[in-house]
Amino acid sequence: MTIVPRRITLDGMNERVPLAVLLPLRFLSAAILILEGYQKMTGEWFHGGALMRTTQTWLDAHRAYSFFLPMLQSAHNHPKIFGSLITLGELAVGLCLLLGVTTRLASFLGLLLLGSITAASGQGLAPPGNALLMAAIMLTFVISPPGRVLGVDAGLRTKLPRWMV
């Protein structure tokens, strides 16, 4: 006996939303991450100065979430390493989203990056910060991979594990 999953319908209409509706959000998120990464790349982030000033501001404000304070201290003590990781991470995730390459994996890494920025800066819900909103978008992309529409993931779908594409 074969069990076929039923589609949820409402008045004869399919409730499943096509992945194409995520395309504008994917391109906008990619543009934001690429621009942020480019600004950091041309700024002092590889040398650590900009990150050190930013983390000092967050530490002085005492807004970082307590569970994340050790990581924030580590970033403050090693600004060249973390500045490079943040810059390259934003560029890599942005390019993956733009091209639709391994969007689930890239979105998961983007979720970790942006969630870390949210926790380090103490962003809350009122008003939400850019990193918090971007982390929520990355979570959406992990759940429903947008790279299968106008992206390389459509071709990689049968060649790579489902958790990547």
Sequence and secondary structure as in RCSB ss.txt:
>XXXX:A:sequence
MTIVPRRITLDGMNERVPLAVLLPLRFLSAAILILEGYQKMTGEWFHGGALMRTTQTWLDAHRAYSFFLPMLQSA
HNHPKIFGSLITLGELAVGLCLLLGVTTRLASFLGLLLLGSITAASGQGLAPPGNALLMAAIMLTFVISPPGRVL
GVDAGLRTKLPRWMV
>XXXX:A:secstr
        EETTEE    GGGGHHHHHHHHHHHHHHHHHHHHTTTTTTHHHHHHHHHHHHHT S GGGHHHHHHH
HH HHHHHHHHHHHHHHHHHHHHHTSSHHHHHHHHHHHHHHHHHHHT  BTTB HHHHHHHHHHHHHHS GGGSS
STHHHHTTTS TTT 
